[in-house]
Amino acid sequence: MDAAQLRAMQAPIKDRYKSEAQAALITLKATGTIDDQNIACKVETGRALAVAGLHPATGGSGMELCSGDMLLEALVACAGVTLKAVSTALEIPLKSGNVSAEGDLDFRGTLGVARDAPVGFREIRLRFDVETDAPQEKLDQLLKLTERYCVVYQTIRSGPPVAVSLRRA
């Protein structure tokens, strides 16, 4: 896909959202079923069933997915798609590219061993390695716009309000 094809595909969508702001408000959903036998949660991904469980650092077997890994994977996926879309729109040719994310956790917080240890990631590092002949100012613009438009990055960075509830089934 080139820049013209991307613009042509997105133009009617953008026009609709400009004239009907409410049409752009969409609720994404994820659902899971708590496993009745193991400490696990079966998450419906739309393509397959992902089974998340405890990380080995908290007593898990390592056979299930770790939700922390899934968070980083979602960040990598979103950032990679966003970078590719922005590079296409700006006509910045990428010969190849890799995206990686790593995050630091202190499992003492998760396990309640140390009250001063945070629960969750202390730091996340997102890195893009791209092979391109584009000048540095174009790459700076590419990174800036990728950060601006990556949904998962902005969600992690901005920390929106999250409402939590518990109901009887």
C-alpha positions as CSV (number, residue, x, y, z in Angstrom):
1,M,0.0,0.0,0.0
2,D,1.3,3.4,-0.8
3,A,0.4,6.9,0.5
4,A,-2.3,7.5,-2.1
5,Q,-4.0,4.2,-1.5
6,L,-3.9,4.8,2.3
7,R,-5.4,8.3,1.9
8,A,-8.1,7.0,-0.5
9,M,-9.0,4.3,1.9
10,Q,-9.1,6.6,4.9
11,A,-10.6,9.7,3.3
12,P,-14.3,8.7,3.5
13,I,-13.8,7.5,7.1
14,K,-12.2,10.8,8.1
15,D,-14.9,12.8,6.3
16,R,-17.6,11.0,8.2
17,Y,-15.9,11.5,11.5
18,K,-15.5,15.2,10.8
19,S,-19.2,15.6,10.1
20,E,-20.4,13.0,12.6
21,A,-18.1,13.1,15.6
22,Q,-20.3,10.5,17.5
23,A,-19.5,7.9,14.7
24,A,-15.9,7.9,15.8
25,L,-16.7,6.9,19.3
26,I,-16.3,3.1,19.5
27,T,-16.1,0.8,22.5
28,L,-13.6,-2.0,22.1
29,K,-14.3,-5.0,24.3
30,A,-12.4,-7.9,25.7
31,T,-13.9,-10.8,27.6
32,G,-12.4,-13.7,29.5
33,T,-13.6,-16.6,31.6
34,I,-11.9,-17.4,34.9
35,D,-10.7,-21.0,34.9
36,D,-12.4,-23.1,37.5
37,Q,-9.5,-25.5,37.8
38,N,-6.3,-23.5,37.5
39,I,-5.1,-19.9,38.3
40,A,-5.8,-18.8,34.8
41,C,-8.1,-16.7,32.7
42,K,-9.2,-17.6,29.2
43,V,-9.4,-14.5,27.0
44,E,-11.3,-14.5,23.8
45,T,-9.1,-12.7,21.2
46,G,-11.4,-12.9,18.2
47,R,-9.0,-15.2,16.5
48,A,-8.2,-17.8,19.1
49,L,-8.4,-18.4,22.8
50,A,-5.5,-17.0,24.9
51,V,-5.0,-18.5,28.3
52,A,-3.3,-16.2,30.7
53,G,-1.8,-17.3,34.0
54,L,0.7,-16.5,36.7
55,H,4.2,-15.5,35.6
56,P,6.8,-18.0,36.7
57,A,8.2,-15.3,39.0
58,T,5.0,-15.4,41.0
59,G,4.6,-19.2,41.0
60,G,3.2,-19.9,37.6
61,S,4.2,-22.8,35.4
62,G,5.1,-20.6,32.4
63,M,2.7,-22.6,30.3
64,E,0.1,-19.8,30.1
65,L,0.6,-16.3,28.8
66,C,1.7,-13.6,31.2
67,S,-0.6,-10.6,31.1
68,G,2.5,-8.3,31.4
69,D,3.9,-9.9,28.3
70,M,0.5,-9.4,26.6
71,L,0.5,-5.7,27.5
72,L,4.0,-5.3,25.9
73,E,2.9,-7.3,22.9
74,A,-0.1,-5.1,22.4
75,L,2.2,-2.0,22.6
76,V,4.6,-3.5,20.0
77,A,1.7,-4.4,17.7
78,C,0.0,-1.0,17.9
79,A,3.3,0.9,17.7
80,G,4.4,-1.2,14.7
81,V,1.2,-0.7,12.8
82,T,1.2,3.0,13.6
83,L,4.8,3.5,12.5
84,K,4.0,1.7,9.2
85,A,0.9,3.7,8.6
86,V,2.7,7.0,9.3
87,S,5.7,6.0,7.2
88,T,3.3,5.2,4.4
89,A,1.4,8.4,4.7
90,L,4.6,10.5,4.8
91,E,6.2,8.4,2.0
92,I,9.1,7.4,4.1
93,P,10.4,4.2,2.6
94,L,11.3,1.5,5.1
95,K,13.3,-1.4,3.8
96,S,12.8,-3.3,7.0
97,G,11.9,-2.7,10.6
98,N,11.6,-4.2,14.1
99,V,9.8,-3.1,17.1
100,S,10.6,-4.2,20.7
101,A,9.3,-3.3,24.1
102,E,10.7,-4.3,27.5
103,G,9.5,-3.4,30.9
104,D,10.8,-3.7,34.4
105,L,8.8,-5.2,37.2
106,D,9.4,-5.8,40.8
107,F,7.4,-8.8,41.7
108,R,7.7,-8.1,45.4
109,G,4.8,-5.6,44.9
110,T,2.6,-8.1,43.0
111,L,3.1,-10.7,45.7
112,G,2.6,-8.3,48.6
113,V,6.1,-8.9,49.9
114,A,7.1,-5.3,50.2
115,R,4.7,-2.4,50.5
116,D,7.2,0.0,49.0
117,A,7.6,-2.0,45.8
118,P,5.2,-0.9,43.1
119,V,2.7,-3.2,41.5
120,G,3.1,-2.9,37.8
121,F,5.8,-1.8,35.4
122,R,8.3,0.7,36.8
123,E,9.5,1.6,33.3
124,I,8.8,0.5,29.8
125,R,11.2,1.0,26.9
126,L,9.8,0.9,23.3
127,R,12.4,0.8,20.5
128,F,12.2,0.9,16.7
129,D,15.0,-0.4,14.5
130,V,14.4,0.7,10.9
131,E,16.4,0.3,7.8
132,T,15.8,3.3,5.6
133,D,17.6,5.9,3.6
134,A,15.3,8.7,4.9
135,P,17.0,11.8,6.4
136,Q,17.1,12.1,10.1
137,E,14.5,15.0,10.2
138,K,12.0,12.6,8.5
139,L,12.8,9.9,11.0
140,D,12.3,12.4,13.9
141,Q,8.9,13.3,12.4
142,L,8.1,9.6,12.0
143,L,8.8,8.9,15.6
144,K,6.9,12.0,16.9
145,L,3.8,11.1,14.9
146,T,4.0,7.4,15.8
147,E,4.0,8.4,19.5
148,R,1.1,10.8,18.9
149,Y,-1.1,8.3,17.1
150,C,-0.3,5.0,18.8
151,V,-3.4,4.1,20.9
152,V,-1.7,1.7,23.3
153,Y,1.3,4.0,23.8
154,Q,-0.9,7.0,24.6
155,T,-3.2,4.9,26.9
156,I,-0.2,3.7,28.9
157,R,1.4,7.1,28.9
158,S,-1.7,9.1,29.8
159,G,-3.2,6.6,32.3
160,P,-7.0,7.2,31.6
161,P,-9.5,6.6,34.4
162,V,-10.4,3.0,34.8
163,A,-13.6,2.0,36.5
164,V,-13.6,-1.3,38.3
165,S,-16.6,-3.2,39.6
166,L,-17.5,-6.6,41.0
167,R,-20.9,-8.2,40.6
168,R,-22.5,-11.4,41.4
169,A,-23.2,-13.5,38.3
